[in-house]
Amino acid sequence: PHGLLQELGGIVIVTKTPFRVSFFGGGTDFPAWYEEHGGSVISTAINKYCYISIRPLPPFFDYKYRIVYSDTELVKKVDEIKHPSVRETFRHLEVKAGIEIHHFSDLPAKSGLGSSSSFTVGLINAVKALEGKLLDARNMAEMAIHIEQELIKEACGSQDQVAASYGGLNKITFQQSGKFLGDPLVIPDRNRDDLERGLCLFFTGVSRFSDEIERDKINNLKEKESFLCAIQEQVGRVEKLLTSKSFTLCDFGHELHDMWLSKWALSKKVSNERIDEIYKKALSVGAYGGKILGAGGGGFLLFCIEPWLKTKLIEAIYPLIHVPFRFDYEGSKVALYAPNGH
């Protein structure tokens, strides 16, 4: 790998990794739950992305690693890196050669769209590509889960890493053994088109660290067992709905509303007075249902509504930012650039 990095001196690798929208089953993807009960979620990758550029760092600087994100780090040793995902990914992949990475994205971090896992998956993909190796989606997801849960010790589930690696609209099943199955949901074109047109995504303007909220949920797993069992059962019900010829946005939206109530029951930190008020306004103008994405407490809100009522919804909850999106079906991808004409 070190010799290859020298040969690739003029190459910049860029990975493009999708964010995700989680619909149903959130909470059952925590290892503390599925290693005892199994778990399943329905989620989709979306056409909003995390980008990571990576290149070999020329040997002319008094530092070995340059890492640019919302901060800039110039360090000589991997152990000195402050960014937890970069540090632990570099350790796990035994990065020795000098490297420069830049991170940028379409949407803000810490907002409930799986941005942390998209970053980790994209970084793994970038480092391996720089070594001349391309990982398949399963290996990327498994490695990202290991890095985030075992090395960084984050209080996080296992669905985001799978969604970012695979892309697509999927039912992801987590087995008691710790393994997962990522099954694409094959649904009628009309259902998919109706769903894409009927979903509205809004940014609350509040970014938040999810760790405290997720730890509160994990600590309550035993106490909230009945809610999690209901959440898990709902995944099978929604899978049938999505594949049915009788699919309607009304039915899907009502399922989202039920999921919102169950999620709120898992931790009171999921919502707050402001979010509750926004949710009530959305329902008052015709939204069938919705949910806060990710851990909760801020970030993005998702609503299901008839397409002709979207403008009314956007006006009702202004100044929240409306973010149009479509589903992504590719997952984390690699591109090569040769800026020096190589």
C-alpha positions as CSV (number, residue, x, y, z in Angstrom):
1,P,0.0,0.0,0.0
2,H,2.8,2.5,0.8
3,G,4.4,2.0,-2.6
4,L,1.0,2.4,-4.3
5,L,0.4,5.6,-2.4
6,Q,3.6,7.0,-3.8
7,E,2.6,6.0,-7.3
8,L,-0.8,7.7,-6.9
9,G,0.8,11.0,-5.9
10,G,-1.3,12.9,-8.5
11,I,-4.6,11.2,-7.7
12,V,-7.4,12.5,-5.6
13,I,-10.1,10.0,-4.6
14,V,-13.6,11.2,-3.7
15,T,-16.3,9.1,-2.1
16,K,-19.9,10.0,-2.3
17,T,-22.1,8.4,0.4
18,P,-25.8,8.9,0.8
19,F,-27.6,10.0,4.0
20,R,-30.7,8.0,5.0
21,V,-34.3,8.5,6.1
22,S,-35.4,5.9,8.6
23,F,-39.1,5.1,8.4
24,F,-39.9,2.2,10.8
25,G,-38.2,0.0,13.3
26,G,-35.8,2.5,14.9
27,G,-34.7,1.2,18.3
28,T,-34.7,-2.4,17.3
29,D,-31.4,-1.9,15.6
30,F,-29.6,-1.4,18.9
31,P,-27.3,-4.5,19.6
32,A,-28.6,-4.5,23.2
33,W,-32.1,-5.3,21.7
34,Y,-31.6,-7.4,18.6
35,E,-29.0,-9.7,20.2
36,E,-31.8,-10.9,22.4
37,H,-34.9,-10.3,20.4
38,G,-33.8,-9.8,16.8
39,G,-34.8,-6.6,15.0
40,S,-35.8,-5.0,11.7
41,V,-36.1,-1.6,10.2
42,I,-37.4,0.0,6.9
43,S,-35.3,2.9,5.7
44,T,-34.1,4.5,2.4
45,A,-31.0,6.2,1.3
46,I,-31.6,9.6,-0.2
47,N,-30.0,11.8,-2.9
48,K,-28.2,14.0,-0.3
49,Y,-24.6,13.1,0.2
50,C,-21.5,13.2,2.4
51,Y,-18.3,13.7,0.3
52,I,-14.8,12.8,1.4
53,S,-11.7,13.6,-0.8
54,I,-8.5,11.9,0.1
55,R,-5.0,12.0,-1.4
56,P,-1.5,11.0,-0.4
57,L,0.2,13.9,1.5
58,P,3.5,15.0,-0.1
59,P,6.4,14.6,2.3
60,F,7.3,18.3,2.5
61,F,5.3,19.3,5.6
62,D,6.1,19.1,9.3
63,Y,2.9,17.1,9.8
64,K,1.7,13.7,8.4
65,Y,-2.0,14.0,8.5
66,R,-4.2,16.9,7.3
67,I,-7.9,16.5,8.2
68,V,-10.3,19.2,7.1
69,Y,-13.9,19.3,8.3
70,S,-15.6,21.9,10.5
71,D,-12.1,22.1,12.0
72,T,-8.7,21.6,10.6
73,E,-6.2,19.2,12.1
74,L,-2.5,19.1,11.3
75,V,-0.9,16.2,13.2
76,K,2.1,13.9,13.1
77,K,0.5,10.8,14.7
78,V,-2.8,9.0,14.3
79,D,-3.2,9.0,18.1
80,E,-3.2,12.8,18.0
81,I,-6.2,13.1,15.7
82,K,-9.2,14.5,17.6
83,H,-12.0,13.5,15.1
84,P,-13.1,10.1,16.6
85,S,-14.2,8.5,13.3
86,V,-11.0,9.5,11.5
87,R,-8.7,8.4,14.4
88,E,-10.3,5.0,14.9
89,T,-10.7,4.3,11.2
90,F,-7.1,5.1,10.6
91,R,-6.1,2.9,13.6
92,H,-8.3,0.0,12.4
93,L,-7.1,0.2,8.8
94,E,-3.5,0.7,10.0
95,V,-2.9,3.8,8.0
96,K,0.8,4.6,8.0
97,A,1.4,6.8,5.0
98,G,0.8,10.6,5.1
99,I,-2.8,11.4,4.0
100,E,-4.9,14.5,3.5
101,I,-8.7,14.4,3.7
102,H,-11.4,16.9,3.2
103,H,-15.1,16.5,4.2
104,F,-18.1,18.4,2.9
105,S,-21.8,17.5,2.6
106,D,-25.1,18.5,1.2
107,L,-26.8,18.8,4.6
108,P,-25.8,19.7,8.2
109,A,-24.3,17.0,10.5
110,K,-25.9,15.9,13.8
111,S,-29.4,16.2,12.3
112,G,-30.9,12.7,12.2
113,L,-30.0,11.6,8.7
114,G,-27.3,9.2,9.7
115,S,-24.5,11.7,8.8
116,S,-22.0,10.2,11.3
117,S,-22.3,6.7,9.7
118,S,-22.2,8.1,6.2
119,F,-19.0,9.8,7.1
120,T,-17.5,6.6,8.5
121,V,-18.6,4.5,5.6
122,G,-17.3,7.1,3.1
123,L,-14.0,7.3,4.9
124,I,-13.5,3.5,4.9
125,N,-14.3,3.4,1.2
126,A,-11.9,6.3,0.5
127,V,-8.9,4.8,2.5
128,K,-9.4,1.3,0.9
129,A,-9.7,2.8,-2.6
130,L,-6.4,4.7,-2.0
131,E,-4.8,1.4,-1.2
132,G,-6.2,0.0,-4.5
133,K,-8.9,-2.0,-2.9
134,L,-12.7,-1.8,-3.3
135,L,-14.9,-3.2,-0.6
136,D,-18.4,-4.5,-1.2
137,A,-21.3,-3.0,0.7
138,R,-21.5,-5.7,3.4
139,N,-17.8,-5.3,4.3
140,M,-18.1,-1.5,4.5
141,A,-21.2,-1.7,6.7
142,E,-19.7,-4.3,9.0
143,M,-16.5,-2.4,9.4
144,A,-18.4,0.9,10.1
145,I,-20.5,-0.8,12.7
146,H,-17.4,-2.2,14.4
147,I,-15.6,1.2,14.4
148,E,-18.5,3.2,15.7
149,Q,-19.8,0.7,18.3
150,E,-16.7,-1.1,19.5
151,L,-13.9,1.4,18.9
152,I,-15.5,4.8,19.3
153,K,-18.0,3.4,21.8
154,E,-20.9,5.4,20.4
155,A,-24.4,4.8,21.6
156,C,-25.7,4.1,18.1
157,G,-27.7,1.5,16.2
158,S,-26.7,-0.6,13.2
159,Q,-29.1,0.6,10.5
160,D,-27.3,3.8,9.4
161,Q,-24.1,2.0,8.3
162,V,-26.1,-0.5,6.2
163,A,-28.2,2.2,4.5
164,A,-25.2,4.3,3.7
165,S,-23.2,1.3,2.3
166,Y,-26.0,-0.3,0.3
167,G,-28.3,2.6,-0.8
168,G,-31.9,1.9,-1.8
169,L,-35.2,1.4,0.0
170,N,-34.6,-1.6,2.2
171,K,-35.9,-3.8,5.0
172,I,-32.9,-4.5,7.1
173,T,-33.1,-7.5,9.5
174,F,-30.8,-7.9,12.5
175,Q,-30.3,-11.4,13.8
176,Q,-29.5,-12.4,17.3
177,S,-26.1,-13.6,16.1
178,G,-25.2,-10.0,15.3
179,K,-25.5,-10.5,11.5
180,F,-27.8,-8.5,9.3
181,L,-29.7,-9.1,6.1
182,G,-30.3,-6.2,3.8
183,D,-33.2,-6.9,1.5
184,P,-34.3,-4.3,-1.1
185,L,-38.0,-3.7,-1.0
186,V,-39.4,-4.5,-4.4
187,I,-42.5,-2.3,-4.6
188,P,-44.8,-1.3,-7.5
189,D,-43.5,1.8,-9.4
190,R,-46.7,3.6,-8.6
191,N,-46.2,3.1,-4.9
192,R,-42.6,4.3,-5.0
193,D,-43.6,7.4,-7.0
194,D,-46.5,8.2,-4.7
195,L,-44.2,7.8,-1.7
196,E,-41.5,10.1,-3.1
197,R,-44.0,12.7,-4.0
198,G,-45.8,12.5,-0.7
199,L,-42.9,12.8,1.6
200,C,-41.7,16.2,2.9
201,L,-38.5,16.8,4.7
202,F,-37.8,19.9,6.9
203,F,-34.8,21.1,8.9
204,T,-35.7,22.4,12.3
205,G,-32.5,24.5,12.4
206,V,-31.3,22.6,15.5
207,S,-28.3,20.3,15.2
208,R,-27.7,18.1,18.3
209,F,-25.5,15.3,19.6
210,S,-27.5,12.1,19.5
211,D,-25.4,10.2,22.0
212,E,-27.2,11.4,25.2
213,I,-30.7,10.7,23.7
214,E,-29.7,7.3,22.3
215,R,-28.1,6.3,25.7
216,D,-31.4,7.2,27.4
217,K,-33.3,4.9,25.0
218,I,-30.8,2.1,25.5
219,N,-31.1,2.4,29.3
220,N,-34.9,2.1,28.9
221,L,-34.9,-1.0,26.6
222,K,-36.1,-3.4,29.3
223,E,-38.7,-1.0,30.7
224,K,-40.0,-0.2,27.2
225,E,-40.0,-3.8,25.9
226,S,-43.7,-3.7,24.9
227,F,-43.2,-0.6,22.8
228,L,-40.2,-2.1,21.0
229,C,-42.1,-5.3,20.3
230,A,-44.9,-3.2,18.7
231,I,-42.3,-1.2,16.7
232,Q,-40.8,-4.5,15.4
233,E,-44.3,-5.9,14.5
234,Q,-45.1,-2.7,12.6
235,V,-42.2,-3.3,10.2
236,G,-43.9,-6.4,8.8
237,R,-47.2,-4.6,8.5
238,V,-45.6,-1.7,6.6
239,E,-43.7,-4.0,4.3
240,K,-47.0,-5.6,3.3
241,L,-48.5,-2.1,2.8
242,L,-45.7,-0.9,0.6
243,T,-45.9,-4.0,-1.7
244,S,-49.7,-3.9,-1.9
245,K,-51.7,-2.7,-4.9
246,S,-54.0,-0.9,-2.4
247,F,-51.1,1.3,-1.0
248,T,-52.2,4.8,-0.1
249,L,-50.3,7.8,1.4
250,C,-53.0,8.0,4.0
251,D,-52.2,4.5,5.3
252,F,-48.5,5.1,5.2
253,G,-48.8,8.5,7.0
254,H,-50.9,7.0,9.8
255,E,-48.2,4.3,10.3
256,L,-45.6,7.1,10.6
257,H,-47.8,8.8,13.2
258,D,-47.9,5.5,15.2
259,M,-44.1,5.2,14.9
260,W,-43.8,8.8,16.2
261,L,-45.9,8.0,19.3
262,S,-43.9,4.8,19.9
263,K,-40.6,6.7,19.5
264,W,-41.7,9.4,21.9
265,A,-42.5,6.7,24.4
266,L,-39.0,5.3,24.3
267,S,-37.5,8.6,25.6
268,K,-39.0,12.0,26.5
269,K,-35.9,13.6,25.1
270,V,-37.0,12.7,21.6
271,S,-39.2,15.7,21.3
272,N,-39.8,19.1,23.0
273,E,-42.4,21.8,23.1
274,R,-41.3,23.4,19.8
275,I,-41.3,20.2,17.8
276,D,-44.6,19.2,19.2
277,E,-46.1,22.5,18.1
278,I,-44.6,22.1,14.6
279,Y,-46.1,18.6,14.4
280,K,-49.6,19.8,15.4
281,K,-49.4,22.6,12.7
282,A,-48.5,20.0,10.1
283,L,-51.4,17.8,11.0
284,S,-53.8,20.8,11.0
285,V,-53.1,21.5,7.3
286,G,-53.5,17.9,6.1
287,A,-50.4,15.9,6.9
288,Y,-51.4,12.3,7.6
289,G,-48.5,11.8,10.0
290,G,-44.8,12.2,10.4
291,K,-41.8,11.7,12.7
292,I,-38.6,13.2,13.9
293,L,-35.6,11.5,12.3
294,G,-32.7,10.0,14.1
295,A,-32.3,10.2,17.8
296,G,-34.7,13.2,18.1
297,G,-34.4,16.5,20.0
298,G,-34.0,18.5,16.7
299,G,-32.6,17.9,13.3
300,F,-35.0,16.9,10.5
301,L,-38.8,16.3,10.6
302,L,-40.5,14.1,8.0
303,F,-44.1,14.4,7.0
304,C,-46.4,12.4,4.7
305,I,-49.0,14.5,2.9
306,E,-50.9,14.6,-0.5
307,P,-48.7,16.3,-3.1
308,W,-51.2,19.1,-3.8
309,L,-51.0,20.1,-0.1
310,K,-47.3,20.4,0.1
311,T,-47.2,24.2,-0.5
312,K,-49.8,24.7,2.3
313,L,-47.6,22.6,4.6
314,I,-44.4,24.5,3.7
315,E,-46.2,27.8,4.4
316,A,-47.7,26.6,7.7
317,I,-44.4,25.6,9.3
318,Y,-42.2,28.4,7.8
319,P,-39.4,29.3,8.5
320,L,-38.4,25.6,8.6
321,I,-36.3,24.8,5.5
322,H,-38.0,22.4,3.1
323,V,-35.5,19.9,1.6
324,P,-36.8,18.1,-1.5
325,F,-35.3,14.7,-2.0
326,R,-35.6,11.4,-3.9
327,F,-34.4,7.9,-3.1
328,D,-30.8,6.9,-3.8
329,Y,-30.2,3.4,-5.1
330,E,-26.3,3.2,-5.4
331,G,-24.9,3.5,-1.9
332,S,-21.3,4.7,-1.2
333,K,-19.4,5.2,-4.5
334,V,-15.8,6.1,-5.4
335,A,-14.5,8.5,-8.1
336,L,-10.9,9.1,-9.1
337,Y,-9.5,12.5,-10.2
338,A,-6.1,13.4,-11.5
339,P,-5.7,17.1,-11.0
340,N,-2.1,17.2,-12.2
341,G,-2.9,15.6,-15.5
342,H,-1.8,12.0,-14.6
